[in-house]
Amino acid sequence: MTTTLTEGDKAPDFTLPRDGGATVTLSQFAPGKVVLYFYPKDDTPGCTLEAQDFTRLAAEFAAAGTTVIGISKDSVAAHEKFCRKHGLGIILASDAEGHTCEDYGTWGEKKNYGKTYMGITRTTFLIGADGRIARVWPKVSVKGHAEEVLAAARALQG
């Protein structure tokens, strides 16, 4: 991983292509709160469950003044297929070149079944209305995660 962001750091701005053919820019949501969750791959079991959980709670995040954005290196076409297949209702952004993953420190060496490879570490950031990182969840375990993030978003002023 190239960068380690911590609570209080200014969240790096980005503009990425998103599902539906538009782009998404972090700063467009100011002064609202944003949940950025980085995930490895569309349509894999853990990533599907995480996206479904955030979608299930989307109205509650909106009521808390918080936008949810999922980011992976998958293409926009893959995101759109993923959304259609699972009825997802959150923004999915494509970081195909990996610059945003690097800026947020989520791209790095991973190990699985004795193999070492490069990939996205499942990480979530809660960004406050001031554009600063209010909370970081590194190496996320999916079960119950969206609920925990929602509670933190509700507790965060702004």
N, C-alpha and C positions, 0 to 999 in steps of 0.2 A: 504494500500500500504506500502511496506517495505522500499523503497528508493525513494528519489525525486532527479532526475537528472536535472541539469540546464545548461544553455549555458556556455561553457568553460570547463565543466567536461569531463574527458576522457570517451569515450563510452566503456562500458564493452564488451569485446570480447565474442564470443559464437560460438559454432559449433552445428548445428541442422540438422536433416533430412529434406529433401526438396522434392518437387514434382519431379518425374523422377527417384527417387531411390538414388540420390546422397546426399551429405551433403553440407551445406553452412556455411562458417566461415566468420565472419565480417572482420577479418584482411586480408583475401585473396584479398580484394578489394583495399587495400592501394597501392598507395596513392590516389586512387579515392575517390569521394564523394559517400555517401550512404544515401538513404531515408529508414528508418525503420518505417513501420507503423504497429501498433498493432491494431487488430480488433477482435471483439467478436466471430463471428461464420460464417463459410462458408455458402453460399447460403441463406443468410437472406437479406432482401431488402437493407438495408444501406450498408452492407458489400459487396454485389454484385455490387452496384453502385460505391462504392469506388474502388474496384478492376478493374472494367471496365474503370473508369476514368484514373487510373494509366496506364492501358494497352493501352488505346487510345493515351496517351502521352509518351509511352515508348521510341519511337524513339527520341523525343525531350529531354527526360531525358538523354538518351545515348549521344546525341550531346552535352549536358552540362556536360559530364563526370561523370554522376551520375547513380548508380544502384539502383533499387527499390526492396525492400524486404518486403513482407507482413508476419506478424507473428500472429498465433493464436494457441490455444491449440488443434485444430482439428488434426486428424491423417493425415499422408501422403496420405492414400487412399482417405480420404475425400477431401483433396486439389486437388488430381488428377481428381476426379469426378467434382469438382467445376470448374477447369480449362477447362476440356473438354466441360462441359455444356455451359459455357459462353465464350469460346474462349479466355481465359486469356493468356497474354504473359509476365507475371512478375514472379519473384521467390516467391513461398509461402513456408514458413518454418513451421515445426510442433514443437511447444514447449509443448508437451503433459504433461511433468512434471511441467511446469510452472516456471522453474528456471530463464529463460531469462526475462519472464514477471516480476518476482520479482526484478531482477537486474535493470530493467528499471522503476520500480515503476508503472507498468500498471495493476497489479493484486490487486484487493481490493474490498471493500464493495460497492455494487451498490443498487439503489432503483428503482423500476419500478412498477407502479400501486399499491403502498402501500406495496409491498413486498421487503424485504431486502435479498440480496444474494451476493455471491462472483462471480466476473467475471472480464473480461478484460475491462478496460476503453479505449475507442478509442483514441489513442495518436500517434502522428507522431514525429519522430526525424530526423533532417537533420544533418548528420555527415560529417565534413569537411575532406579534404585530410590529415590533421594532426591527425585524429582519435579523435578529440574533437567534442562535440556536439555544433553545430553552431546555432541551432534553435529548439525549442520545441513547438508543438501545442497540448495542453492538451484538453481533452473532445471535440474532433473534431466534427464539423458539416460537413457532407459529401459534400453537394452541393458547387461546386467551390473550394473545398479543394486541389485537385490534381493540378489545375492551380496555386494556391497560392504557393504550395510547389515547383513547377517548377520554378516560378519566383524567389524564394529565392535561389534555386540551381543554377540558371543562374547567380545571383548576387554574389554568394559566390566564391571567388578566389580559384583556386586550382584544 
